[in-house]
Amino acid sequence: MSRESAEDTLRISFKCPVCSELIEIKVSKASIDSTPAGVLTLPILHEHESFGSHLIVISIDSNGFVRSGYLYRHLIKVSR
């Protein structure tokens, strides 16, 4: 098990544009630094009773700045 100090972890918080709920995530700087462009893209599946499931995809740089964000209100589920 590895331990990360607060200096090695970025805390990102933003408000969901669909349901206005505050979302907080922690990202290690090492995971961002290991990407080729220095920007980490994270999919965040967000469940909400009133608004249903939706997906937020954000890209974060090594300074903790959110470079882009995409919202998917409708998720496609595989049916057999």
C-alpha positions in Angstrom: 0.0 0.0 0.0 1.4 3.4 -0.9 0.6 6.6 1.0 0.4 9.9 -0.7 0.9 13.2 1.0 -1.4 16.2 0.5 1.3 17.7 -1.8 1.0 14.6 -4.1 -2.7 14.8 -4.4 -5.0 17.3 -6.1 -8.5 17.8 -4.8 -10.9 18.8 -7.5 -14.5 19.9 -6.8 -17.1 21.1 -9.3 -20.9 21.4 -9.5 -22.7 18.9 -11.7 -24.4 20.8 -14.5 -27.3 18.4 -14.6 -28.3 18.0 -10.9 -26.3 20.8 -9.3 -24.7 18.4 -6.8 -21.2 19.1 -5.6 -18.7 16.5 -6.8 -15.3 16.1 -5.2 -12.5 13.9 -6.4 -8.9 13.3 -5.4 -6.3 12.7 -8.1 -2.7 11.9 -7.6 -0.2 14.1 -9.4 1.7 11.0 -10.4 -1.2 9.8 -12.4 -1.4 13.1 -14.3 2.4 13.2 -14.8 2.4 9.7 -16.3 0.1 10.7 -19.2 1.9 11.6 -22.5 0.4 15.1 -22.7 0.3 15.8 -19.0 -3.5 15.9 -19.0 -5.5 13.2 -17.4 -9.0 12.4 -18.7 -11.5 11.0 -16.1 -15.0 9.6 -16.7 -17.2 10.2 -13.7 -20.5 8.2 -13.6 -22.9 10.2 -11.6 -26.1 8.6 -10.2 -29.0 10.7 -9.1 -32.5 9.6 -8.1 -34.4 12.5 -9.8 -32.2 13.0 -12.9 -31.1 9.4 -13.6 -27.6 8.3 -14.4 -25.3 10.7 -16.3 -21.6 10.8 -17.2 -19.2 13.7 -16.8 -15.8 13.4 -18.5 -13.2 15.9 -17.3 -9.6 16.5 -18.3 -7.2 17.8 -15.6 -3.7 19.2 -15.9 -0.9 18.9 -13.4 -1.9 22.2 -11.8 -5.4 20.9 -11.0 -7.0 23.1 -13.7 -10.0 21.5 -15.5 -9.1 21.8 -19.1 -12.3 20.4 -20.5 -15.5 18.8 -19.5 -18.2 16.9 -21.4 -21.6 15.9 -20.2 -23.5 12.8 -21.4 -27.1 12.9 -20.2 -28.2 9.6 -21.7 -26.2 6.5 -21.3 -26.4 3.6 -23.8 -26.8 0.2 -22.2 -26.0 -3.0 -23.9 -29.0 -5.3 -24.4 -28.9 -8.9 -25.4 
